[in-house]
Amino acid sequence: MRQAAPPPLRNGHGARARRTVPARSLPLLLTLHFLKRDERLHILREIHERLKPGAALVVAHHSIPETGDMARWLARSVAFAGGSTADIARASVSAATMAERLPVLPAGEEEAILLEAGFREVALFYAAFSFRGWVAWA
């Protein structure tokens, strides 16, 4: 049984996303970690529909190792961004707030969502602190 079509994607100006010209590739940077799992899946499925077969999708955002403590990984990222003069206590507070508000997912679940959305050959190409980057093919 097929579900009703979801509402169309919208760009930052509120216009309907164009469906007529499939994209050859798409970078999606620092975006998905703001969305809950079901919202990510919906968006990724919509993107998959708009990509040409074989097109690359590049995503990069906060994610954590399977057994990682999210607040600890986020604190490391915040401290690193602060450089050698980073205030570790302040970074920890900032990271705790991020961990509370962002629906950050473990890396394995990120990969599973990409596959569930129809992408194939999902490959991790970047990992640093709480940031991960994948390339996947439509």
N, C-alpha and C positions, 0 to 999 in steps of 0.2 A: 504494500500500500504506500503510495507516494504522498509525502507531506506537501502542504501548500508551499509555494515559493516564498522564500524570505524576502523582506523588503530589500530594495537595491542598495548597494553601497553608495555612499555620498562622499564627495571630496570636501576639503576644508572650506569651500565656498557654498556648500549646500546643493550644488548641481548634481544631477544624476550622473553616476559613473557611466561612461560610454561602453557599450557592449559590442559595438560594430567592428572595432579594430583590435584584435588580440595583441597583447604586449609580448615582446620577445624576451624580456627579463624585467625583474622588479626588485629593487632593494626595499626592505621594510625594516628600518632601523629604529631602535629605542622606542618601540610602540607596543608590542604585544604584552610586555610585562604589566601594562595598565589594565588588561582585559582578563576577565574570568575565563576559565577553561571553555565553557560553552560559547562565549562570545568570540574567543580566538578561533575555535573550530568553524564557526559560521563565517567569519571574515576570511579565513584561509580557504574555505570552500568557494566563496565568491571570487577570490583572487584566482584560484585554480581555473575557474570557468573563463576568466578573462585572459589567461595566458595561452600562447600558442603551444601546441604539443612540443615537448622538448625544451621549453623555455626555462630559464633559471629563476628561482626565487631565492634571494639572500635575506636572511633574517638575523638580527643581532639585538640582544637585550639582556636584562638580568635573568639569570637562571642559576641554579645551584646544583652541586653534585648530589647524587641519589641519597647519600647518607649525611649530607651537610646540614649544619646549623645555619639557617637563613640569616639571622641577625649577625652572626659572626662573619659570614662571607660578605654581607653588605657593608659591615664596619671596615673590613679590609679594603674594599673598593673605595669607600669614602675617605679613609685615611690615606690611601695611595694617591688619590686625586689631590689631597691637601699637600702633598710633597713632604719634604724633610721637616717642615715646621708644623705638620698636622697635629691638631689637638685630639689625641686618642679618645679621651672621655667624651668630647663633643661629637666625634665621629660615631662613637657607640650609640649615643642618644639619637643622632640622625638616622643611623641604621635601624635602630629599634622602631622608630616611627615608620620608616620605609617598610620594614618587615610586617608591621601591623596593617598597613594600608595597601600594599601592592600584592596582588595574587601571583607571586613568583612561584614557578613550578620547577620541579627537578628536571634535569636535562633529559632523562629517559622519557618523561611524560611529554616534553616539548617535541621530541622526535616522533613519538606516537601520534600526537595531534597532527603533525605534518603528513604522516602516512594516512591517517584517517581522513584527512581532507582531500586525498587523492594524489599527493605528491609521491615521488619515488626517489630512490637513491639519496636519501637524506644523509648528509655528511657534516660532521662537526669540523669547522675549519679554523675556529678561534676560541680560545678560552683564556681568560685572565681575571682572577678574583671572581666576582659574581657575574661577569659578562661572558656570554657564550654567543657564538655565531655559527649558523648552519647554512648550507646551500642544499636546495632540493630541486627536483626537476618535475615539470608538469607532464 
